[in-house]
Amino acid sequence: MHIEFTQADESHVDAIVTLVNSAYRGDSSKKGWTTEADLLGGQRVDSESIIAALTRDNSTILIAQDEDDDDKLVGCVHLEQHENKCYLGMLTVDPTLQKKGIGRMLVQESEAFAQFWDCTQIYMTVISVRKELIAWYEKLGFRNTGEKRPFPYGDERFGQPKVDNLEFVILEKKI
C-alpha cells in the first residue's frame, strides 16, 4: 500500500461521506476499533456538512488515498484554523485498514498542515467514554485539558444517541 495525502475537493464528497459513516456507525464500523455504533446511530456526516467544511474559510479536509488501488480513499481528517490553534476532527480510517498506521500518518500530516497555517496547537473534541481512543491520542502527544463540552442532543446531524450522559472532552497538543 502506498499512501498519498492531498486536500479534498468537491469531487471527493460522496467518497468521504461513505467512508466516514462506514467507519463510525453501523455494522461496517465494527470491523475497526474506532466505532461509535454502540453509542450513536444514524449518520456521522452528510454531503452538506462535507461541502461546508470544504468551502468554509480556513477549513480543509485532508485525504489519504492508496495509489496502489486506483487512488481508493482510505482515510481523511478535517482541519479548521482558529487563530493560532487548529481544530482536528473527523479523523477517519477505513475500518478494514485500521491498525496499519494510517491514522498516525493522518495526524502527522495534520500537524504539518497546521504549522503551514502558523498554528502552534492542535485541539479536538472526543466523546468522554471513548477511553481507548483518548488513550491512543495521548500516545500521540495529546493531553486532556479537563475542559468538557455538552453533546448536542436533539441535533441529528451528530447522530442519534443510544446512551445518556454523552459529553466531549477537549484534547490538545502543542506543535
N, C-alpha and C positions, 0 to 999 in steps of 0.2 A: 504494500500500500504506500503510495506517495501522496502526501497531503499538501495541497496548495491553499493558501489563505488569500482572500480578497474581500473587498467590500461588496455587499449585495446591492442589487438594483431591483427595479420593479419586475424584471423578468424572473426573479427568484422567489417571488411572493408565495406562489402556490406550494412550491417545494419546502419553503421554510415553515409554512402553516402545517403541512403534513408531518414534517419531521418533529416539530416542537410538540404537537398534540400527541404523536405516537410515543414520544419519549416520556411525557409526563402523565398522561391519562389513559385509561382503558387497559385492556388485556395486553396489548402490544408493549406497553411501558413496563410491564412486569418482567420482561426479558432482561432489563437492566436494573441497576441498583438505585437509580435516581427517581424512581416512580413516585408520584403523588396520588396514585389511584385509590389508595385506602383512605386518603384524607379528603380528596376532591373529585367530583365528577364533572362532566361537561367539558367544554373546551378550555384550553390553556391560552390560545391566541386565535385570532381570526384575521382575514385578509386586511380588514380596515386597520387593525392595530399595527400590523406589519408595515403597511403603506405609510401610516402616520409616523412610525419610527424611522422609516427611510427618508421621509420628506421634511421632517422637523429640523430646524437649525441645530447644529452641534449634536447631532444624533446619527448613528450609523449601525448597521448590522454587519459584523464580520462573518464570513462563511468559510468552512473547511470543506474542500472537495477532494475526492480521491481521483487523481489523474490517471491511475491505472484502471479505473472503472467508469469510463466515459464522463468524468467530472461529477460523479454521483455526490450529492450533498450528504456529508457525514456529520456535520456539526455546525453550530452557529452561536453567536453571542451578540447581545445588544449593548451598545455603549452610548452614553449621553454625557456631555460635558456640562458641568455646573461650576463655573469659575475655575478654581484650581483643583477641583475634585471631579472624578469621573465615575458615574454610576455604571455598574456592570450588572446586567440582568439577562434572563432567558438563556443562560449557558446550557447548551443542549448538545448531546452526542447521541447518535443512532443507538438505540438500546442493544442492538446485536453487536455493536463495536465498542461498548464501554469496557473499561479496564485495559485499554490499549494505549493510553497516554494522550488521546486526542483532547480530552477536557483540559489537561495540564497545558498542552500546546495552545489551546484557545485562550487560556488565562494569560500565558506569556505573550501571545500576540496582542491581547487586550492591553496589557501593561505597556508594551511598546507603542501602541496607538495612542494611549492616554498620555504618554510622555511627548509624543508628537503634538498633542494638544496643549502641552505645557502643564499638564496636571501633575500634582505631587502626591495625590492619594487616589485610591480606587475604593469605592464602597458598594455594598449590596444589601438587599433585604433577603432573608431566608426564613421560612416558617420555623418557628422555635422548636417544634417537636421533631424536626429533621436532624436529629443528633449526629447520625453518620455523615450526612452531607456537611454539616457545620464542622465536624472533625476533619473532613477532607480539606475544606477551605483553610482551616487552621494550619494544616501541614504545609500549605502553600504560602503561609505567612500572614494570613488574615487574622484579625483579632476581633473578638466580640466586644463592642463598645459599651454594652449594657443598656443601650437605648432600645426601646421597643416601639412598634407601631401597630395599630389595630388592623386586623384583617378586614377587607371591605365586604362584609356580609351583605347579601342582597344585591350585589353587583355581579351578575352572571358572567361578565367579561373576565372575571378572575376565577371562574369555576363555581361549582355547586358544592358547598361544604358538606361533608359526611360526618363531621365531628364538631363539637363545640370548643370554644376557647382557643381558636387559632389566633396567632399573632405573629408578627415578624420581629426578628432581631436584626440589628444592623451590624454588619461585619465591615471592617476596613483594613486597608493595607497602605503603608507609605511606599511610594515607588521612586 
